Amino acid sequence: MIHDRPIPFRFALAFVLSIVCLVLPAWADFETAMDAYNRKDYATALREWQALAEQGEADAQDFIGTLHFKGWGVAQDYTKARQWWEEAAAQGSASAQSDLALLYANGLGGSQDLLRAYMWYSLAAGNGYEIATGYRNDLAKQMTPAQIAEAQQLAREWKPLKK
């Protein structure tokens, strides 16, 4: 039953602090990884991001995809890059969407799929990743009007995962 009484300040404060205590360690791990990445200590960055990525943290997944794509701190592996970017892109990460489109456009880490590449570039562009617009327009030069229409339909129907 819902009461009309205001929530006591102590209860509200305890609730907010408990949320902050849960979020701050994950943020600290991400920042530790980012610091290592910026120092080019990719093995440490990967180790810090790994647990976050496995918990569904899209930014960590995106960066792990980049490490695999570039071969930084790990063997270069386009298949693993695609897997991690798929995870992050599915949650709406614009940079992962654009990177994933690059893999689809070039058949890296799996088969070439211009429709999916166009779709992911469109989604990234719609999420504010401006460079994706140019890549999508360049890709369109390799596609028929029917393929472009189908790719646009895929982009309209796409829904991000709820995490």
ABEGO torsion letter per residue (X at the ends): XBBABBBBAAAAAAAAAAAAAAAAAAAAAAAAAAAAAAAGBAAAAAAAAAAAAAAGBAAAAAAAAAAAAAGBGBBBBAAAAAAAAAAAAAAGBAAAAAAAAAAAAAGBGEBBBAAAAAAAAAAAAAAGBAAAAAAAAAAAAABBAAAAAAAAAAAAABBBBBX
